[in-house]
Amino acid sequence: MASTNYQPREVLAHVVDVSPINHDVYRVALQLPRRDEVGFHAGQYLSVNLPDAEPCYFSIASSPAAELIELQIQACPDGGAARRVIDALLSGEDVPVVLPHGKACLTAPPQKPLLLVAAGTGFAQMKSLVEYLRDQPFDQPVKLFWGVRKHEDMYLRSLAEQWHEQWPPLTFTPVVKDDADNDWEGHHEPLVRAVLASGVDWQKVEVHASGSPTMVYTLMDALLEQGMPEQAFFSDVLEYAPRY
């Protein structure tokens, strides 16, 4: 994991915007007080700490240089912690957040090819990484894979395609498993197969993965079998859901 030098701190965030970007994902824009004093690395996350509720953790989708903090929150209409967070944000009241969290981030541009693998709203973390790297003197190849269950779940596909067309280092591969009988939490073979077929030299790559523990460990095990060094694999899952 990367070494980070920002200590988590709690601030009251002002809600600038909450907008649906598909049937169950909202794009959130937050303004932090004294933004220039609150730092984070690309790929880190924050917690929303509502009163009388457990903290809810969300990847920061914006670059560390951005003025506003962007979140991409999946919230089902029938309740749950994320739904409560969205309802609180929609009220317009300031919300307490703690940031930054996480070691699976970039403290500097990597000196090797980069493989980014996201499932669902794991795309938020990849957006932060890409937007950070686009502002750096960085020319290593970047391969971005985004796996979803249905086409409509790929809520910012046009943005990823724009990166593919306008930023030469990046190639984008969408992976859709459109099967009504598919249990997406337990079946990530299409995404893993697409990654394995990418032609990457697994001895010379840095991998960042964001998604459920099932997806992340399935991918990691497959890449380790292909010869990827374990220290080249980065995911927050390794920290919050360790296997051993």
C-alpha positions as MATLAB code, in Angstrom:
seq = 'MASTNYQPREVLAHVVDVSPINHDVYRVALQLPRRDEVGFHAGQYLSVNLPDAEPCYFSIASSPAAELIELQIQACPDGGAARRVIDALLSGEDVPVVLPHGKACLTAPPQKPLLLVAAGTGFAQMKSLVEYLRDQPFDQPVKLFWGVRKHEDMYLRSLAEQWHEQWPPLTFTPVVKDDADNDWEGHHEPLVRAVLASGVDWQKVEVHASGSPTMVYTLMDALLEQGMPEQAFFSDVLEYAPRY';
ca = [
       0.000    0.000    0.000;
       1.101    3.563   -0.605;
       2.427    5.641    2.248;
       0.087    8.561    2.940;
       0.840   11.792    4.748;
      -2.625   13.246    5.345;
      -4.274   12.631    8.709;
      -8.060   12.136    8.768;
      -9.995   15.131   10.049;
     -13.675   15.911   10.485;
     -15.171   18.913    8.714;
     -18.679   20.140    7.977;
     -19.291   19.836    4.250;
     -21.702   22.084    2.400;
     -23.886   20.242   -0.098;
     -23.580   21.972   -3.476;
     -25.475   19.448   -5.598;
     -27.103   16.014   -5.498;
     -28.157   14.743   -8.927;
     -29.246   11.298  -10.142;
     -27.073   10.035  -12.991;
     -28.957    6.775  -13.534;
     -31.721    4.784  -11.849;
     -29.952    4.382   -8.498;
     -26.637    6.323   -8.560;
     -26.323    9.941   -7.471;
     -23.491   12.335   -8.197;
     -22.808   14.474   -5.127;
     -20.749   17.679   -4.996;
     -19.508   18.886   -1.612;
     -17.725   22.103   -0.691;
     -15.324   21.843    2.236;
     -14.466   24.822    4.435;
     -10.866   25.945    3.965;
     -10.532   23.488    1.083;
      -6.836   24.331    0.629;
      -6.151   22.978    4.127;
      -7.836   19.595    3.546;
      -5.683   17.303    1.424;
      -6.070   13.786    0.088;
      -4.411   11.534   -2.460;
      -6.073   10.298   -5.624;
      -7.884    7.065   -4.812;
      -8.663    7.790   -1.160;
     -12.148    7.861    0.371;
     -14.159    9.655    3.034;
     -16.877    8.842    5.543;
     -20.181   10.631    5.994;
     -20.883   10.670    9.729;
     -24.575   11.321   10.269;
     -25.840   11.697   13.846;
     -26.933    8.430   15.473;
     -25.649    6.357   12.544;
     -22.572    4.365   11.682;
     -20.133    6.106    9.324;
     -20.781    5.466    5.619;
     -17.717    5.243    3.402;
     -17.528    6.468   -0.208;
     -14.670    6.822   -2.670;
     -13.752   10.375   -3.599;
     -14.351   10.646   -7.334;
     -12.586   13.954   -7.891;
      -8.925   14.834   -8.333;
      -7.043   16.118   -5.275;
      -6.700   19.426   -7.143;
     -10.457   19.902   -7.643;
     -12.245   22.563   -5.641;
     -15.341   20.425   -5.020;
     -15.383   16.903   -3.588;
     -17.343   14.519   -5.814;
     -18.998   11.303   -4.635;
     -20.911    8.700   -6.634;
     -23.402    7.045   -4.288;
     -25.549    4.053   -5.164;
     -28.732    4.242   -3.114;
     -31.674    1.903   -3.553;
     -35.153    3.416   -3.047;
     -36.114    0.808   -0.425;
     -33.769    2.088    2.268;
     -30.380    1.215    3.654;
     -27.487    3.310    4.928;
     -26.654    4.870    1.561;
     -30.312    5.887    1.090;
     -30.247    7.633    4.469;
     -27.118    9.515    3.415;
     -28.741   10.643    0.153;
     -31.861   11.779    2.016;
     -29.678   13.772    4.416;
     -27.764   15.356    1.548;
     -30.993   16.237   -0.268;
     -32.178   18.123    2.829;
     -29.547   20.758    2.085;
     -28.091   20.731    5.593;
     -24.317   20.645    6.034;
     -23.040   17.149    6.799;
     -20.027   16.029    8.842;
     -17.432   14.133    6.833;
     -14.085   12.638    7.795;
     -11.245   12.451    5.288;
      -9.047   11.101    4.005;
      -9.101    7.336    4.518;
      -7.381    4.567    2.591;
      -3.941    3.418    1.507;
      -4.790    2.190   -2.008;
      -3.986    5.510   -3.642;
      -1.408    7.359   -5.710;
       0.976    9.653   -3.878;
       2.917   10.171   -7.114;
       2.558    9.020  -10.742;
       3.682    5.387  -11.081;
       6.752    4.549  -13.144;
       5.143    1.530  -14.783;
       2.016    0.698  -16.795;
      -1.222    1.013  -14.843;
      -4.224   -1.300  -14.835;
      -7.459    0.058  -13.332;
     -10.320   -2.370  -12.674;
     -13.692   -1.221  -11.346;
     -16.996   -2.945  -10.699;
     -20.128   -0.829  -10.312;
     -19.541    2.404   -8.397;
     -15.903    1.378   -7.979;
     -15.566    3.620  -11.022;
     -15.521    6.611   -8.639;
     -12.068    5.725   -7.346;
     -10.774    5.219  -10.890;
     -12.109    8.637  -11.910;
     -10.029   10.255   -9.176;
      -6.911    8.385  -10.310;
      -7.394    9.253  -13.987;
      -8.125   12.918  -13.387;
      -5.065   13.184  -11.153;
      -2.786   11.523  -13.732;
      -4.079   13.670  -16.588;
      -2.644   16.719  -14.795;
       0.758   15.086  -14.250;
       3.784   14.521  -16.507;
       2.723   10.916  -17.048;
       2.899    8.865  -20.230;
       2.739    5.247  -19.093;
      -0.058    3.194  -20.659;
      -3.279    2.994  -18.628;
      -5.868    0.261  -19.183;
      -9.268    0.878  -17.594;
     -11.808   -1.946  -17.233;
     -15.296   -1.226  -15.902;
     -17.594   -4.154  -15.177;
     -21.343   -3.852  -14.585;
     -24.293   -6.189  -14.619;
     -26.450   -4.252  -17.097;
     -25.757   -1.532  -19.658;
     -27.727    1.062  -17.714;
     -25.452    0.508  -14.691;
     -22.501    2.040  -16.582;
     -23.630    5.497  -15.554;
     -20.623    7.504  -16.848;
     -19.644    5.424  -19.850;
     -19.500    8.545  -22.048;
     -16.861   10.042  -19.744;
     -14.696    6.915  -19.877;
     -15.044    6.875  -23.676;
     -14.018   10.534  -23.760;
     -10.828    9.691  -21.862;
     -10.189    6.864  -24.320;
     -10.523    9.245  -27.269;
      -8.783   12.328  -25.875;
      -6.028   11.066  -23.545;
      -3.519    8.937  -25.485;
      -2.191    6.814  -22.575;
      -5.644    5.397  -21.727;
      -7.639    2.589  -23.280;
     -11.106    1.806  -21.923;
     -12.817   -1.574  -21.990;
     -16.443   -1.819  -20.811;
     -17.556   -5.252  -19.582;
     -21.286   -5.944  -19.306;
     -22.781   -9.166  -17.954;
     -26.393   -8.648  -19.011;
     -28.079  -11.728  -17.582;
     -31.263  -11.549  -15.536;
     -30.334  -14.741  -13.681;
     -26.815  -13.642  -12.872;
     -25.817  -13.062   -9.242;
     -23.354  -10.242   -9.906;
     -21.870  -10.418   -6.411;
     -20.710  -13.963   -7.018;
     -19.960  -14.060  -10.738;
     -17.142  -11.813  -11.903;
     -15.685  -14.151  -14.489;
     -16.461  -11.890  -17.493;
     -14.577   -8.962  -15.945;
     -11.633  -11.114  -14.854;
     -11.498  -12.823  -18.250;
     -11.390   -9.455  -20.012;
      -8.522   -8.308  -17.791;
      -6.579  -11.526  -18.349;
      -6.978  -11.137  -22.122;
      -5.572   -7.601  -22.101;
      -2.034   -8.575  -23.105;
      -0.445   -6.920  -20.063;
       3.024   -7.960  -18.886;
       2.051   -8.976  -15.352;
       5.624   -8.638  -14.110;
       5.685   -4.928  -14.973;
       2.313   -3.475  -14.047;
       0.617   -1.731  -11.121;
      -3.002   -2.751  -10.535;
      -5.713   -0.786   -8.724;
      -9.044   -2.546   -8.166;
     -12.292   -1.247   -6.682;
     -15.467   -3.227   -6.101;
     -16.840   -5.883   -3.793;
     -14.466   -8.150   -1.855;
     -15.599  -11.045   -4.060;
     -14.554   -9.228   -7.225;
     -11.295   -7.924   -5.832;
     -10.068  -11.260   -4.454;
     -11.178  -13.155   -7.561;
      -9.173  -10.733   -9.678;
      -6.146  -10.715   -7.383;
      -5.930  -14.503   -7.266;
      -6.164  -14.718  -11.061;
      -3.410  -12.139  -11.553;
      -1.130  -13.732   -8.967;
      -1.444  -16.975  -10.915;
      -0.309  -15.075  -14.006;
       2.843  -13.874  -12.255;
       1.866  -10.442  -10.956;
       3.907   -9.542   -7.832;
       1.590   -9.293   -4.818;
       2.990   -5.865   -3.897;
       1.821   -4.508   -7.278;
      -1.874   -4.977   -6.390;
      -3.731   -2.176   -4.605;
      -7.293   -2.201   -3.262;
      -9.050   -0.825   -0.193;
     -10.631   -4.264    0.173;
      -7.288   -5.630    1.368;
      -7.495   -3.215    4.293;
     -11.169   -3.332    5.309;
     -11.940   -6.969    4.423;
      -8.687   -8.936    4.886;
      -8.889  -12.677    4.261;
      -6.238  -13.703    6.760;
];
